Each structure stands twice: as structure tokens, then as C-alpha cells.
Amino acid sequence: MFDIEHSIFLSMIPKYEYPPILIAGLTRAVLFGRRRDFHLDSQACIRDLNPPLRVLGEENIPQRGPCLIVMNHYFRLGFHVWWLSMAISSLIPMKHTWLLASEWTAPGQWYEPIKSGISRFVSRRLSEVYGFLRMPPMPPRPQDVEARARAVRNALSYVEHAPNPVLCIAPEGGDMPGGKLSWPPSGVGRFLCLLAERGLPIVPVGGWEEAGALTVRFGAAYPLQVPREAKPDVRDHAAAQIVMKSIACLLPESLRGDFA
């Protein structure tokens, strides 16, 4: 019975495969320090999805910057969130960059040191190849205070100096049980405020799997407005709530989690 149910489940999810030519090209780029275009590489991967990517809210896909694209950190066993990132990047025509975790953790697991060490190398290399920005993992750790402050400064510098900057982030910062939307860690709301105050409207995107297809839904852009005179914790909570609710309304009700 389990084998039958498992076979039915596998037949209902997309088939995720990386084009061999892309793997070869990315390997060369990593080894020899060459740059690649994440938009083009994403298109190559998404083009081969079976069934094809399902796109909703196409009229809301930004055609120019500046803007801040925020997405949910969709999760299920066997699905890697970078497929959702690639789906979004394949649809954005202008130059953009992602805020990438500098390390992937597994708190409480025996293999965490191994995963952390390997992921630090992978994150650094991918950032060099694609021009991603890096941020210490969530939730915040005491040893990352200086690195996190430096990462925030780098992100703000990108926004202030890049022509028509487009920055993409997943505020939750990690996999959530059942793929349901959850509150971002403390401080993320304040970071969103800093970005919005530099002229970046928010473009929410919801991503999930439905009817056998990877699905993305773009919402309308909006300005993030939180009173500056409010206390830091109040601003943090208010900004996070606004942004996460804008993502939640794009998701199926079963995935809205804390924002249902």
C-alpha cells in the first residue's frame, strides 16, 4: 500500500532536473572563477520542467527596477527552495540579485557541522559566480553579529549604488514545517524598512506546487510604510506583518500558516 501511495505522490509532483550542459558550465565557472547569468541559467532549468511552470498574476511581474521581491520559503521533503528562486528569476527580465544564506544549518542534527562546512563553500562560490549577496543564517546567532551587520551594509550599498536595483529575498530565511508561512526572525522587519526607505517598492510572490506543477503568483507592487517614530520592535513587527500578509494572500489557504 505504501509503495502505491508513494508512486501516486511522485506522479503528482513536477520533475526537477538540471540540464547537463548547465551543470558542466556551472562547474567550470566555480572552478575557474567565471561569472554566469542567473536569469539565463534559471530559464534553462525552468524550461525543462515537466509539467511546465504555472504562472499567475503575470501582469504584476516587474519589468524594471527598483523593487524588492519577497517570496515565501516553500518547503516539502525532496523539494529545494532554489527551484522557486529560479522560477522567479526566469521571469524577471532585468538585472537582479538574490540575498543568499552564507550557511545552511541543521540545528540539533549530527550532520550539522558537515552541512555547515560544505554549504559555506557552496554559498561563497555561488555568490562569486552569480553576484549574489550573502547573509548569515537565520535565526540570528550570537557569533554572527558582526557578519550580519556587514551583510546589511553590503545590501544597502547595493541598493544605493546599483542603477535601478532589484533585490530578491525570502524573509522567513529557512524551511518551515509543512511549507506553511511563518513569521520571519526578529530584525527582518527592520531590514525591510531600511530597504523600503531607499525607494524600493515591495513585489510579493507566492510559490507552491499544485496539480502537479510548480506554481508562482505575483502580487501588485506596494510601498512599505511604517511610522519612523514607532519603537524599533514595533516597526519590526509591523513591517514583517505587512510583508508576510501580502505574500499570504497569494498562497492557497492551506499554506498561509500564521497569516491565514
C-alpha positions in Angstrom: 0.0 0.0 0.0 2.8 2.4 0.9 4.6 1.8 -2.4 1.3 2.5 -4.3 0.7 5.7 -2.4 4.3 6.8 -2.8 4.1 6.2 -6.6 0.9 8.2 -6.8 2.5 11.1 -4.9 5.6 11.1 -7.1 3.4 11.2 -10.2 1.7 14.4 -8.8 4.8 16.5 -8.4 6.9 18.2 -11.0 10.0 16.5 -12.4 13.0 18.6 -11.4 16.2 18.1 -13.4 19.2 20.2 -14.2 20.3 20.3 -17.9 23.7 18.5 -18.2 25.2 21.4 -20.2 24.3 23.8 -17.4 25.9 21.6 -14.8 29.1 21.4 -16.9 29.1 25.2 -17.4 28.5 25.9 -13.7 31.2 23.5 -12.7 33.7 25.3 -14.9 32.6 28.7 -13.5 33.0 27.5 -9.9 36.5 26.0 -10.6 37.9 28.9 -12.7 36.1 31.9 -11.2 33.9 32.8 -14.1 30.7 34.7 -13.9 27.3 33.4 -15.2 23.9 35.0 -15.6 21.4 33.5 -13.1 18.4 34.7 -15.2 19.6 32.7 -18.2 20.6 29.6 -16.2 17.2 29.8 -14.4 15.4 29.9 -17.7 17.3 26.8 -18.9 16.2 24.8 -15.8 12.6 26.0 -15.8 12.2 25.5 -19.5 12.6 21.7 -18.9 10.1 21.4 -16.1 7.5 18.7 -16.6 4.8 19.8 -16.3 5.6 23.4 -17.2 5.8 26.2 -14.7 2.4 27.7 -13.9 2.5 31.5 -13.6 -0.3 33.6 -12.1 -0.5 37.4 -11.9 1.7 37.9 -14.9 0.6 41.5 -15.1 2.4 42.1 -11.8 5.8 40.8 -12.9 8.1 43.9 -12.7 9.6 45.0 -15.9 12.1 47.4 -14.4 13.6 48.4 -11.1 14.0 49.5 -8.4 12.0 47.0 -6.4 12.3 44.4 -3.6 10.9 41.0 -4.5 9.8 39.0 -1.4 8.8 35.3 -1.6 7.7 32.5 0.8 10.3 29.9 1.7 8.2 27.0 0.4 9.2 23.6 1.7 8.4 19.9 1.4 10.6 16.9 1.8 12.5 16.5 -1.5 11.9 20.0 -2.8 14.7 22.6 -2.8 13.6 26.2 -2.4 16.1 27.3 -5.1 13.7 25.9 -7.7 11.3 28.6 -6.6 14.0 31.2 -6.8 14.9 30.0 -10.3 11.2 30.2 -11.3 11.1 33.8 -10.2 14.4 34.7 -11.8 13.4 33.1 -15.1 10.5 35.6 -15.3 12.3 38.8 -14.3 13.7 40.4 -17.4 16.0 43.0 -15.8 19.2 42.5 -13.9 18.6 41.4 -10.3 20.3 39.7 -7.4 19.4 37.4 -4.5 20.2 37.6 -0.8 21.6 34.2 -0.1 22.3 32.5 3.2 26.0 32.2 3.8 25.5 28.9 5.5 22.8 26.2 5.7 22.3 24.9 9.2 20.6 21.8 10.7 20.3 22.6 14.4 20.4 19.5 16.6 21.4 17.1 13.8 24.6 15.1 14.0 25.5 16.1 10.5 25.2 19.9 11.1 29.0 20.5 11.1 29.3 18.7 7.8 26.3 20.5 6.2 27.5 23.9 7.5 31.0 23.5 6.2 30.0 22.3 2.8 27.3 25.0 2.5 29.7 27.8 3.4 31.9 26.8 0.4 28.9 26.4 -1.9 27.3 29.7 -0.9 30.6 31.6 -1.3 31.2 30.1 -4.8 27.6 30.7 -6.0 27.8 34.3 -4.8 31.0 34.7 -6.8 29.6 33.2 -9.9 26.2 34.9 -9.9 26.9 38.1 -7.9 24.6 37.1 -5.0 24.7 39.0 -1.7 25.2 36.8 1.4 23.7 37.0 4.8 24.4 34.8 7.9 21.8 32.1 8.5 18.5 32.6 10.4 17.6 32.6 13.2 20.4 35.0 14.3 23.3 33.5 16.2 25.4 35.5 18.7 28.6 34.7 16.8 27.2 36.3 13.6 26.5 39.8 15.0 29.4 41.5 13.1 28.9 39.4 9.9 25.2 40.2 9.9 25.9 44.0 10.3 28.4 43.8 7.5 25.9 41.9 5.3 23.2 44.5 5.9 25.6 47.3 5.0 26.5 45.4 1.8 22.8 45.0 0.8 22.2 48.7 1.5 25.2 49.7 -0.5 24.0 47.6 -3.4 20.6 49.3 -3.3 22.1 52.8 -3.1 24.7 52.4 -5.9 23.2 49.9 -8.4 21.2 51.5 -11.2 17.6 50.5 -10.7 18.4 47.8 -8.1 16.2 44.7 -7.9 16.8 42.6 -4.8 15.1 39.3 -4.1 14.7 37.7 -0.7 12.8 35.1 1.3 12.1 36.9 4.7 11.5 33.6 6.6 15.1 32.6 6.0 14.6 28.9 6.2 12.4 25.8 5.7 9.1 25.9 7.6 7.2 22.8 8.7 4.6 21.8 6.2 5.7 24.6 3.9 3.4 26.9 5.7 4.1 30.6 6.0 5.7 31.6 9.3 7.0 34.8 11.0 10.4 35.9 10.0 13.1 36.1 12.7 13.4 39.2 14.8 15.1 42.1 12.9 13.9 41.1 9.4 11.1 43.7 9.5 13.6 46.5 10.4 15.8 45.4 7.5 12.8 45.5 5.1 12.1 49.1 6.4 15.7 50.1 5.6 15.3 48.8 2.0 11.9 50.4 1.5 13.2 53.7 2.8 15.7 53.7 0.0 13.0 53.7 -2.6 12.2 50.0 -3.2 8.6 49.1 -3.6 7.6 45.6 -2.4 6.7 43.0 -5.0 5.2 39.9 -3.2 5.4 36.4 -4.8 3.9 33.2 -3.6 5.2 29.8 -4.7 4.0 26.3 -4.2 3.2 23.0 -6.0 -0.3 22.4 -7.2 -2.0 19.9 -9.6 1.5 18.5 -10.5 3.0 21.9 -11.4 5.3 24.4 -9.7 3.2 27.5 -9.4 4.2 31.1 -8.8 1.8 34.0 -8.3 3.0 37.7 -8.4 1.1 40.3 -6.5 0.9 44.1 -7.2 3.8 46.2 -6.0 3.2 48.5 -3.0 5.2 50.9 -0.8 6.1 49.6 2.7 5.1 52.4 5.0 5.7 52.0 8.7 5.9 55.1 11.0 9.5 56.0 11.7 8.7 57.3 15.1 7.5 53.9 16.3 9.7 51.9 18.6 12.2 49.6 16.9 10.4 46.4 18.0 7.0 47.8 16.9 8.4 48.8 13.5 10.0 45.3 13.1 6.7 43.5 13.9 4.6 45.9 11.8 6.8 45.7 8.7 7.1 41.9 8.9 3.3 41.6 9.3 2.6 43.8 6.3 5.0 41.9 4.0 4.1 38.4 5.1 0.4 39.1 4.8 1.0 40.3 1.2 2.6 37.0 0.4 0.0 35.0 2.3 -2.9 36.4 0.2 -1.1 34.9 -2.9 -0.9 31.4 -1.4 -3.5 28.6 -1.1 -5.3 28.9 2.3 -3.6 25.7 3.5 -0.2 27.3 3.2 -0.9 30.7 4.8 0.1 29.4 8.2 0.5 32.2 10.8 -1.1 34.6 8.4 -4.3 32.7 7.5 
